[in-house]
Amino acid sequence: MKNNPINKGVISEDFKGTGPISERDIHHRAAELSEIDGRAHLPPTDAEVEQAQRELTGGEDIDAREAAIDALPESERWDPVPGSKGFETPGGISEDMDDEGRSMSEQMVEQGVEEAEHDQMLQAAKAAEKTDREDA
């Protein structure tokens, strides 16, 4: 949800404006964030102060580094060494592939064709034998 730019940096309570944000407001919010992080009796970290300022001024919910990463195209966000082209590894042989690189489906089709050829040759041999007996 976008904030109204006219009200940016203005705090309100019960829909009544309390004025612009002060350093005191930012440090109070940072202390609240510190407490939420389980560090109630410690001073807020710089990151908590920055987050408090972003929250109170209606700034981005993420810091500058995260914003820079989000600005990159999706394909480049993972790149541990920007500019590295890398290389593609050859595809490994899957468990369902045979030594010739045929998939399980191709192997089954080939077995079916071989079985059909065998059946045809067997039927032809039986027919030829029957014909030979009838002729004799």
N, C-alpha and C positions, 0 to 999 in steps of 0.2 A: 504494500500500500504506500503510495507516494504521500509525502508530507506537503502541506500547503506552504509554498515558499514565503508567503507573507508572514507566517507565524514561526518561521525557522528561528531557533534559538530563544524562543519564548516559553516559559513554563507557566502552566495554569493548574489551579486547584479548584475543583468543583466548577469548572468552566469559567472561572474568574482569573484573568491574567495576573501573574505575580511579577512580571517584568522580565528583562533579559537575564540570561544565565550569567552567574558570577563564578569566579574561581572557587568560592566557598561551596556553591552548589555542585560543581564538578568534583571537588574533593569529598564532599558528603556522599555523592553517588559512588565514587571510587571506593570509599570505605565500606559501603553497602556491598559492592561487588566482591571486595576482599572477604567480607563476612560470609557471603554466599560460597566462596571458594574454601571456606573452613579456616581462614586466617584472620579471625575477628580481632585479635589483640596485636596484630602486626600492621605496619603502615602499608598502604596500597602500593602495588608495583606500578612501574611506568605503563605497562600494558593495560592495567586496570584503569589508570587515569585516562589513557587514550580512549579506551572503550567507553568510559563514562562521558567523555567529551563528545564522542560520536553519538551516543544515545541521546544526550540532552540537546545537542544542536541539530538533530535530525540528519546527521551525516550517514555515510555508508555503514552498514552493519559489520563490514569486514575491514581489516587494516589495509594499508597501501600495498603491502607485499601480496596479500591474498587477492586484492583487486587486480594487480598486475598479472597474477597467474590466471585469474578468471578472464582477463582480456585476451589471453592467448587462444588460438584455435584449439579445439578439443584434441586434435591429433598431436599437438606439440606439448600439452600439459604434462605428460608423463615423462618427457625426455630428461634424463638425469644429466646429460651433457648436451646443452643446446648446440645445434650445428652438427652434431654427430649423425652421420647417415646410417650407420649400422650396417648389418647385412642379414640376409635371409638364410636360415639354415635349411638344408635339404629335408624334405618330409620323411619322417621315419615310417617304417613298415608297420602297419597296424596288425593287431593280433589276428584279425579275420582275413588277412591277405596271405596268399601262398607265396612260394619262392619266386614266381613269375610276376608278382605284383597284382594278381587278380583278386578282386573282392569276393566275399562269400557268395554274393548273388551271381557273379559271373561264373564262379566255380560250380554252383548248383545248376545254372543253365547249361553249362558245358556237360556236366554229368547227365543231365536229362537228355540232351541231344545224343550223347554217346549211347545211353540206354535205349533210346528210340531206334538208333541205327542198328544196335545189337538185336533188338526185337524184330526189326524188318528183315535182317539177314537170317535170323532163326526161322521166321515164318517162311521166307523164300526157300530156305534149305528143306524145311518140312514139306512144302508144296512140291519141290523138285523131287524129293524122295518118294512122295505119294504118286507122282506122275510116273516115275521110273517103275514102281511096283505095278501100276496099272498097265503099263506098256509091256511088262514082262510076262 
